[in-house]
Amino acid sequence: MIIGAIHSGKSSYVKFFDTKAMNIEAEGRDKKYYTVGMDLATLQLEGFKVFLFGTPGLLRMQVMRDVISDRADGVIFLLDSAHPESDKDAIEILNSLKKNIPADIPIIFCANKQDEPTARSSEEVKIQNKLPKEAIIFSTSAKTGLNMHESLKFMVNLIFKKFENCIEILRKYQDDVERLAQQLKMDKLELQDFLHDLEIKRFIDIDREKQTFKVKEGLHELK
């Protein structure tokens, strides 16, 4: 999930990875275009199929941000390094986001638009917005490509590490669903929902006819 204040570069971030990314936008009274639905891109990263969902930056579009964040595996939060006047809205969006996602969902930050002459450094952006000391922040630019792949790979690795132990258990019991349920302490319905969610995340393939599944090959930490 790519989130941030208005015109922080969310659509540009998404389109950097997929030039054919879907974008639902509308022209405002000021003749500028604003995302009112979402951006959606897909790409392959060393065995991972990654879906990027860009969110609207208008404050009044909170409902759409809540809908998109509901099943997010990770959050890349963009801050406009060249326009500090947008920081207030960005932090309002960030605080609202944290109330609506589980505490274990990883979040990283990008001090975006580093190609612009007025850009603040990532450390300045971090300090001025009082981000936690442990917060990871990248200096990025969709125009020059600065740290674009690095930031996305970092996020994918955080998500992979979150599921890594689970993936090892799945590999061990992928031919014995009953024992898997015992290992995970789930009943049949809970296990079905769990496996379906992992199928959506592209971690496994399910053969519903045989009632078996296989962990996808090539799942590993990105370099």
Helices and strands as residue ranges (DSSP letters): E 2-4, H 10-17, E 22-27, E 33-45, E 48-54, G 59-61, H 62-69, E 75-80, G 84-86, H 87-100, E 107-112, H 122-128, E 137-139, H 148-173, H 177-184, H 188-200, E 204-207, E 212-215
